[in-house]
Amino acid sequence: MKHLEGNLQPEQIERIKQMEQHLDHASQVVMRLSVALNEFAAIQNALRQLSDYYGSDAWKQDFAADEAGLLPKDLKRGVLSEDVVWNLLENIRDLKDRMAEIVTVIKSDKQE
């Protein structure tokens, strides 16, 4: 390591500032990701139930009751919209693919 004589060079100060910004930003992102992953892990049972319900006989009965006007008017029923549930499940599949790709890149970086 080169012995430092005199003052630090301006590029060293700038490099340290930039790396500090990277550290701060990465720390915040990793913390948010950790919280989001914990929340995502916690809803897996609910997602399985929703996926099982979607398109099941029970869903079809509920859908038919809605179409017949038998459900209360103020009942929230987004779950009976085929597009809303389908889009959520597709988004989850996409997220899983993205997470797998990220893990592959991370593992690849470690091996180099």
CYANA upper distance limits for C-alpha pairs under 8 A (distance plus 0.5 A):
  4 LEU  CA      8 LEU  CA      8.28
  8 LEU  CA     12 GLN  CA      7.02
  8 LEU  CA     13 ILE  CA      7.75
  9 GLN  CA     13 ILE  CA      7.34
 10 PRO  CA     14 GLU  CA      6.81
 11 GLU  CA     15 ARG  CA      6.44
 12 GLN  CA     16 ILE  CA      6.63
 13 ILE  CA     17 LYS  CA      6.67
 14 GLU  CA     18 GLN  CA      6.57
 15 ARG  CA     19 MET  CA      6.58
 16 ILE  CA     20 GLU  CA      6.52
 17 LYS  CA     21 GLN  CA      6.79
 18 GLN  CA     22 HIS  CA      6.81
 19 MET  CA     23 LEU  CA      6.61
 20 GLU  CA     24 ASP  CA      6.63
 21 GLN  CA     25 HIS  CA      6.54
 22 HIS  CA     26 ALA  CA      6.38
 23 LEU  CA     27 SER  CA      6.44
 24 ASP  CA     28 GLN  CA      6.82
 25 HIS  CA     29 VAL  CA      6.73
 26 ALA  CA     30 VAL  CA      6.46
 27 SER  CA     31 MET  CA      6.64
 28 GLN  CA     32 ARG  CA      6.75
 29 VAL  CA     33 LEU  CA      6.54
 30 VAL  CA     34 SER  CA      6.54
 31 MET  CA     35 VAL  CA      6.86
 32 ARG  CA     36 ALA  CA      6.63
 33 LEU  CA     37 LEU  CA      6.47
 34 SER  CA     38 ASN  CA      6.67
 35 VAL  CA     39 GLU  CA      6.76
 36 ALA  CA     40 PHE  CA      6.51
 37 LEU  CA     41 ALA  CA      6.47
 38 ASN  CA     42 ALA  CA      6.68
 39 GLU  CA     43 ILE  CA      7.04
 40 PHE  CA     44 GLN  CA      7.23
 43 ILE  CA     47 LEU  CA      6.63
 44 GLN  CA     48 ARG  CA      6.69
 45 ASN  CA     49 GLN  CA      6.78
 46 ALA  CA     50 LEU  CA      6.63
 47 LEU  CA     51 SER  CA      6.49
 48 ARG  CA     52 ASP  CA      6.56
 49 GLN  CA     53 TYR  CA      6.55
 50 LEU  CA     54 TYR  CA      6.56
 51 SER  CA     89 LEU  CA      8.01
 52 ASP  CA     56 SER  CA      7.18
 53 TYR  CA     58 ALA  CA      7.35
 53 TYR  CA     59 TRP  CA      6.37
 54 TYR  CA     59 TRP  CA      6.50
 54 TYR  CA     82 GLU  CA      8.48
 54 TYR  CA     85 VAL  CA      7.76
 55 GLY  CA     59 TRP  CA      6.23
 55 GLY  CA     60 LYS  CA      6.97
 56 SER  CA     60 LYS  CA      6.75
 57 ASP  CA     61 GLN  CA      6.65
 58 ALA  CA     62 ASP  CA      6.67
 59 TRP  CA     63 PHE  CA      6.45
 59 TRP  CA     80 LEU  CA      7.75
 60 LYS  CA     64 ALA  CA      6.56
 61 GLN  CA     65 ALA  CA      6.66
 62 ASP  CA     66 ASP  CA      6.74
 62 ASP  CA     80 LEU  CA      7.92
 63 PHE  CA     67 GLU  CA      6.70
 63 PHE  CA     80 LEU  CA      6.31
 64 ALA  CA     68 ALA  CA      6.59
 65 ALA  CA     69 GLY  CA      6.82
 65 ALA  CA     70 LEU  CA      5.72
 65 ALA  CA     71 LEU  CA      6.86
 66 ASP  CA     70 LEU  CA      6.26
 66 ASP  CA     71 LEU  CA      5.94
 71 LEU  CA     75 LEU  CA      7.53
 77 ARG  CA     81 SER  CA      7.87
 78 GLY  CA     84 VAL  CA      7.19
 78 GLY  CA     85 VAL  CA      8.43
 79 VAL  CA     84 VAL  CA      7.41
 79 VAL  CA     85 VAL  CA      6.66
 80 LEU  CA     85 VAL  CA      8.46
 81 SER  CA     85 VAL  CA      7.26
 82 GLU  CA     86 TRP  CA      6.53
 83 ASP  CA     87 ASN  CA      6.32
 84 VAL  CA     88 LEU  CA      6.78
 85 VAL  CA     89 LEU  CA      6.74
 86 TRP  CA     90 GLU  CA      6.58
 87 ASN  CA     91 ASN  CA      6.51
 88 LEU  CA     92 ILE  CA      6.76
 89 LEU  CA     93 ARG  CA      6.83
 90 GLU  CA     94 ASP  CA      6.70
 91 ASN  CA     95 LEU  CA      6.62
 92 ILE  CA     96 LYS  CA      6.67
 93 ARG  CA     97 ASP  CA      6.81
 94 ASP  CA     98 ARG  CA      6.68
 95 LEU  CA     99 MET  CA      6.54
 96 LYS  CA    100 ALA  CA      6.66
 97 ASP  CA    101 GLU  CA      6.73
 98 ARG  CA    102 ILE  CA      6.70
 99 MET  CA    103 VAL  CA      6.65
100 ALA  CA    104 THR  CA      6.68
101 GLU  CA    105 VAL  CA      6.81
102 ILE  CA    106 ILE  CA      6.64
103 VAL  CA    107 LYS  CA      6.56
104 THR  CA    108 SER  CA      6.54
105 VAL  CA    109 ASP  CA      6.61
106 ILE  CA    110 LYS  CA      6.86
107 LYS  CA    111 GLN  CA      7.04
108 SER  CA    112 GLU  CA      7.24
